[in-house]
């Protein structure tokens, strides 16, 4: 007997992606989709998100659904930093081209609470050549987490092997092969991407790319997609791949303990 | 009524003697004075005579002599008889009768010999002696023989002290021990200095091979080998050399599993072997240790011992298998990893066959899911398995579901967490695993296997009171977040506990559909959670109210209940007097919400077969959460008592394993020990005899008991005083006339 799987078909995914590209979003989620990966766009201050990168979240979700077993929200939403909605889910993306406006007291408070509960934040710079957004975001987040200083993370970090084995970080550009992150309690909580990851993911309604990936072209874009998938899997599985590496050793040790 | 005289009616004997001595000294001094002053003859006589009279009257005035009228009787001496009713007196004696029967005969002889003596018959075993009502055959056997405690109790008794104690025993006593008999008996009796006579009920050693003792070298920790020291003894001239010994672990409804075996080399009647035992399941476990006896063995019951061991857990070893990464998986994993007492081995399906990873294998950080290895070779090494939103079919788990069900029945824990690939959607219906889940999956088709409608789970009446939800409810104030749909399941199985239910959906029977159910299967426990939204307790606007702590509290309790953490057990069953096979056993049930009127159902099942032995229904009375339960007469073996507390709904089960033995330690060494009885008698200047020698025991002297005593003074006390004053005055006048000062 054929059994209908609750997973969405490719056609359904395509329709959903198209819907997302046109900015619609639905708050109701079917059983099994509530825990799906959701790249929420974090809004602070008065600035609106870049219109051309608005499709990046949907593309990111589509890539996660196509490449992995994980469900993802194909119509990502935005969330403001100054309200309880921030605490609804454990992931958000904060991006911008210029230095962010100083966080209000309320934004600082809610972001602190969000991170205190274990939320993960990706900070993506839309203008890597200037680097003003990441620099400014670090300053603002230092107010949120005074004890959290960013450190450089490379392929030794689980983010670089949570699904794909990656050697370097990339995005629309290749400014830095490494990422920076605030690590608390052994968990990477804030990831700073200096390479405009969302720029690499963004799509035009017609299917083209609004931004060229330089200098590596489409191969570089593919690496950016893989990094995005890895970040999604890290958000969903945390350091699972650290375990996985050790699982055979655990098994062997367990075997030696048993008669 | 008898009449007699007494120097004084109220002064003690010592005071009377002191007064007389003082008087005699006074007269002697007077004589000395008169002689020294050389008074003339008649004056000397007058002075001494008047002085002696004055002293005499003075003494009489002080003592005030009385006439004593008494009504008294002579009663027989008081004698305490302590009859051993420990299990060892049910062993054969020297003839074709048991030691208990010999003791019964000895009691009759004592009654005859001491017919004029007031006998207080008691039995001893554990603690203070109990009055003997009826015959010894009616006295319940005890799994202990503590004569020290019995003597101590006799000595402390505030009643009339006995003049002797007679002990009837086979000498196989727990206390006093061999190397300090004299000091122990003296310490037990304290200030009661009476002879303890002993009557030996047997003296002949039986030809027998027995497991003398089973000891654990240290504690047992799950998954770690432990040494079990088994001592075998052969007595009564039974030829023993190499005795095979086997250790098996009992399970409820599956055959015992052999855990160790070996051969004990017996030399000079004794031998020891250290067997290495590894137990996988934490909690209370019953081990059966048995030997293969040589021919000529008299007592078969002591060839098999049941040992109750509490298996501690170093860390909870948990296998977490998830069908796809979601926030629910993330939350559970984060909590499991944050608990240092949990050792997690996790396998998440990150990619399905239909996923297009757009990369060669060597660019992926993925490994094949080692389902066969996990569920065959390593399964027993885990304390619990969590199947979260995991489809059994595409990943090859289906062929291992019978093994997984057996793993649960043998004591493993299982949690099935909901999601689009769980329960019926996960291809678990009509599989062996479905039989061990606390909910049924019958009659649910894949088309209606999930209900996507959001709902808020409702607490059942049991759920509100269950210790397992207590901490999470305190954080949530009994409110649950809205859940995005549920797996559809059937009724809770018989004996399962439903803690959360669907507010609208019902099962085929019309009952609210279970959302969170706990169940017992064989020796293991299972949990069914039809939700995939428990992460909302950890990270959501709702969770923020409790800072996400409710998620940890929820899973801590779930895992704790699965691992039989006493904090989450709704009831505790104890056997205060142990369990002696073949005799009535009483259990004590302590419940966390055993308010008056609450009901309890206790099911006793035989381990190994799972056969139901007895159902006991009881209602809690006035005693707060405490109730005595008669379990009836049980045979030797391991048992599981499942307690279900009725709280207007399905019962909350709690499981307690225990073992019944015919003889226990009491039969481990069946040899009588008349020498020890002789030593006890010698230490107290008593006599050691056999039942035939009871006539030789000395009769204690009868006791004189005064029933009425009345005093009558010769003259009123004031008259003695007046006469003494006059005599002293006369003496003074005569002294002056004789020239004495």
Interface residues (C-beta under 8 A of the other chain):
Chain A: X1 X3 X4 X5 X6 X7 X28 X29 X30 X31 X32 X33 X34 X35 X36 X37 X66 X67 X68 X69 X70 X71 X84 X85 X87 X88 X89 X90 X113 X116 X117 X118 X119 X161 X162 X163 X164 X165 X222 X226 X233 X235 X236 X237 X238 X239 X240 X241 X243 X244 X247 X250 X251 X254 X255 X257 X258 X259
Chain B: X223 X224 X225 X276 X278 X317 X323 X324 X325 X326 X327 X328 X329 X330 X333 X334 X337 X343 X344 X345 X346 X347 X348 X349 X350 X351 X352 X355 X356 X357 X358 X359 X362 X363 X364 X365 X366 X367 X373 X377 X378 X380 X381 X389 X419 X420 X425 X446 X447 X450 X451 X452 X454 X484 X485 X486 X487 X532 X533 X535 X536 X538 X539 X540 X541 X543 X544 X547 X548
